[in-house]
């Protein structure tokens, strides 16, 4: 384009300098050529115009090209500037993002570190051991301070009066800083910690070096320029528990994240304080009986251990007494549980205030107490101590206007004569107490024979647990006759043959079964087996006699007992009128209202009720007319002395007369002589049971006795007797 412009300019110049017709150059030409000049001039003008047009166009084109070039150059420069700006912005963004990622990673690392610390604190709280709450709070303070290199942390707790803060835990700090922290609750009442505790809200201060107060100067001297204190309460209480404070070397306020983290740590501090409070309560409850305020069994065992340790070092002795309140359940049932609680509190206070009590008293069961008395063996007369404690306990107790009479059974033993460990002494005193309760003497001193009996009882208990499965149990049947000699029924009696000890008397294994509550499944088996046997005799065409079965107190107390009885005679297809359930007098009087209700349910089913061992209990004769019984069985202890000149004949005659007046069928147990039978017949007794007529019989012997009874009064088989034993209680 520039070449074309140059050519056009050069052409234009040449045309401008070409000779014309009027010039001297043409003046010598001839007229011959004058005719050709107009055409040449026209052509020259045309060329000149064309060249000028081209020249103009070239100029325009050159201008346009120059303009375009300048624009392209500017655009290139602008693009380069933009590119460099973009690269710079990208570098800045990369740097900013890298910084953000680094900060985020650092925050995550710190948060993870804090979370690990929090988890460790939770493990400390939940784990076993005697780790103190102060140690856990110190670990928390160290965890918070590790959040930032310039942080320090301290935890203050309110004193017991709730009036001042006391330093409890802190991170690794200088002595100057510790001096300030210890003075917070006494000298610096306007410090961040006190401000937060007073307002109950987070208190934040910055630029401490500019405040000019004593506490701020003390902090600034330690290199602290900002602080924030967060109050916290115990979760179980509404009052302030303390403050958690962070001290920073930065001049600015904490970030939102840092404040949230600190608040989380304060909540964790509250959890630690709550755990300490709960543990204190648990320890208190673990060793103290809440009803009486006495130490409980665990504390009682510790008291025995402490007394043994002291006695061993001084070669002295320790008396251990186990006290059981007799028939306490009856007190609850008759007077109510509030009265029962009052009785227990009164007895506990009497034992605590007794001049004999120079050691410890503990409540070790619902109605049982433990007394530990140190001294020399000569000074510890456990019989006299038991007698005097029993006398103190048996004094009348007033619950409102109600007078309540109580008594106790007390067993005692001596360290080291009867044992050298708390467990042994406790167990031996318990053995002696049970002997005192069963004998009715009120107190008993332990002897080695009781330990042997206890060992035997444990063997019996172990065998009873498998007795039903391994067929250690069997039933024998003792005939019951009318005064005319007619066989009217049998009493089913339980026998137990121990695999090691052999045949065991019911007087020995029945108490064990009742104590372990095995009597319930065993009693159900006895009832099922007796009904099954009676049904078999009925189906064989033998006389339709009755079957009497002894029922324990634990069986009879069950709400489903009547349903169980109905189910059994329904499964056996047995007429319920042939079943007699025997209850002892003490069972009837243990819980009079519920027992009578249960009796009425059974009688509605068609079952007969007999009161067994009548006269041996503690009930008044006035109760007998209100108890729905059908049969009255006079205990063998009255029959044994009926022939003595000053014996029980008048009592027996009065009982028979009363029973017949109440339309009750009377049966005498334990008849062994003809003289006893004669006196009973004269008094009007209607039934007899005893060795005079027959011992308990095996099932096949009882069946033979039934067959013989069709033609022979007081019939009994010729086979050998099945062996003696006592009826199941």
Secondary structure, 3 states (H helix, E strand, C coil): CHHHHHHHHHHHHHHHCCCCCCCHHHHCCCHHHCCCHHHHHHHHHHHHHHHHHHHHHHHHHHHHHHHHHHHHHHHHHHHHHHHHHHHHHHHHHHHHHHHHHHHHHHHHHHHHHHHHHHHHHHHHHHCCCCCCHHHHHHHHHHHHHCCCCCEEEEEEEECCCCCCEEEEEECCCCHHHHHHHHHCCCCCCCCHHHHHHHHCCCEEEECHHHCCCHHHHHHHHCCCCEEEEEEEECCCCCCEEEEEEEEECCCCCCCHHHHHHHHHHHHHHHHHHHHHHHHHHHHHHHCECCCCCCECHHHHHHHHHHHHHHHHHHCCEEEEEEEEECCHHHHHHHHCHHHHHHHHHHHHHHHHHCCCCCCEEEECCCCEEEEEEEECCCCCCHHHHHHHHHHHHCCCEEECCEEECCCEEEEEEEECCCCCCHHHHHHHHHHHHHHHHHHCCCEEECCHHHHHHHHHHHHHHHHHHCHHHHCCEEEEEEEEEECCCCEEEEEEEEEEEECCCEEECHHHHHHHHHHCCCHHHHHHHHHHHHHHHHHHHHHCCCCCCEEEEECCHHHHCCCCHHHHHHHHHHHCCCCHHHEEEEEEHHHHHHCHHHHHHHHHHHHHCCCEEEEEEECCCCCCHHHHHHCCCCEEEECHHHHHCCCCCCCCHHHHHHHHHHHHHCCCEEEEECCCCHHHHHHHHHHCCCEEECCCCCCCECHHHHHHHHHHCCCCCCCCCCCCCCCCCCCCC
